[in-house]
């Protein structure tokens, strides 16, 4: 591990020189790529320097302790320094192992989130609306931008389906474990007998795919226009501004009617389509790589029930990691960090375990 860290530190120094070179700066595309490489290495290099500083503290302290002129009180102080430095080294070594894990290339991407009401009729659609609000509030707390791509509303404030983009540094890394079936247990507003109903909504989190990530052949697309339906005023219903794109080889269909401009709706629909096809390709690759291993966390199976929101008991349970939190109100208001941190920690632990087995 330390040979690798030494090599990374050396590369980091070389990159720092390159990105300061005016000749390299002249090629903006290459310069931005080098800057990103340098930025990605920086946390590892800083942690490695912290490790070396603690090692130096131990070496220096032992040297002074062996000096015949060092008095008893000073030796005691040095022993305390050695103890602290050793504890730091143990912690730093574990942190370095995590930092050296292969990084998900999509972690820095924006995401497209698709939420669909599942079992439960209108109550499922209302729950889909609650999840949309939860994710938008979480995005706002991170100062990320949210843009609705398409929505199919019901009259009482929920969604049969809604898709939206979240733009911001690290959006995918924080939201990628949200894919799956979310279940709610509560008394619907329409229930006069006070009976608890169980409803579901599915969430899909797709990394935004650029054209360089996934190229679509225009000949594979069937593009239809139609009049938008639902809320939006007179204009949206009088013009054929809504777009439906069918990817003929896979049968994937994307609709977008949120914008008044047909051109804008087409651009949005193509973004969603590209991201769906890219995600499907990623899922195939991941299944092939991990065919003999079942990940506890996972990022993809939309049929998997991942979480239950129980309103009568005020609790949220993530079934993949067995975590129950009795703070449902805060979570539904976008305070997802404790859940997300626990999922990321579990995923990192599994990857470390797999790395050791290999």
C-alpha positions, 0 to 999 in steps of 0.5 A: 500500500505504501509503495502505491501511496508514494507513487501517487504522491510523486504523480501529484507533484508532477501534475501540480507542475503541469497545471501551472505550465502556461503551455499546458494551460493553452489546451483547455480540455487537457488542462481541465482533465489534469486539474481533475486528476490532481484534485482527485489525488489531493485527499489521498496525498494529504492523508498520506502526509498526515501519516508520515507526520505521525511516523516522524513524531514517533521517530523523533520522540524515541530519539529524544527519549534515548538521549541521556540528557532527557529528564523524566518529566519530558520522557513522560510527555514524549511517551504520551506523544508516541501513544497519540501518534500510534493511535493516529496511525491506526486510524489513518491507515484505515482511512487510506485503505478506503481512499485507495478503493477504486472510485466509481467513475460516475460519482461526480456526475449529476443524476436523473431521478425517476419516481413512480407511484406503485401499489396503492392507487392515489396514496402511492401517488401522494407518497411519490410526491412526498419522496420528490419533496424529500429529495428536493429538500435534500438537494437544496441543503447541499446547494444543488440545482433541481430541474423537473424533466417530466411529470404526470400529476394527479389532482390531489397533489401527488404524481403517477410519475415524475423525473427530475435532474439534480445538478451538483458536485457529488450528487450521484455519489450521495444518491446512488443507493436510493434506487429501489422500492420505497414502502410507506405505512400510514393512514391515508387522508381518505381513510375514514376508519383509521386503517393503516395502508401500505403503499409503494413507490419506485425510485430510479437514480440514473447518472447523467450520461453525456454524449461521450458516455453513450452515443445514440444513433438517430436512426434508432429513434422514433420521435412523436409529438403530441398535445400535453395533458395535465396542469400547465395552462391553455398554451400547453394544451393547444400546441403539440409541444410534448415529445415522445421518443422511442428507442427502437432497438430496446423499446425504451420510451421517454416522454417530456411535456414539461416545457412549452418549447418542443425543442426544449422537451426534445433535449430533455427527453434525449437526456433522460433516454441517454441516461436510461440506456447508459444505466442499463449498460452499466447494470449489465456490466456490474452483474457480469462482474459481481455474478458470484457476489450479492452486494448487501447495499446494491445500486440498481435492482428496482424490484428490491424493497429497500426502505419502509417509512412507518408514520404511526411509529415515526420510524424509517427502516433501511432493510439492506443494512438493518438500520432503523431511525426514529426520526421520520419527520426530519428524514421526510424534510430532506435530512438524509445524511445519517441514512446515506452515510451508513449506506456508504460506510457499509458499501466501503466495508464490503469493498474492503472485504472483497479486496482482501479476499481477492 
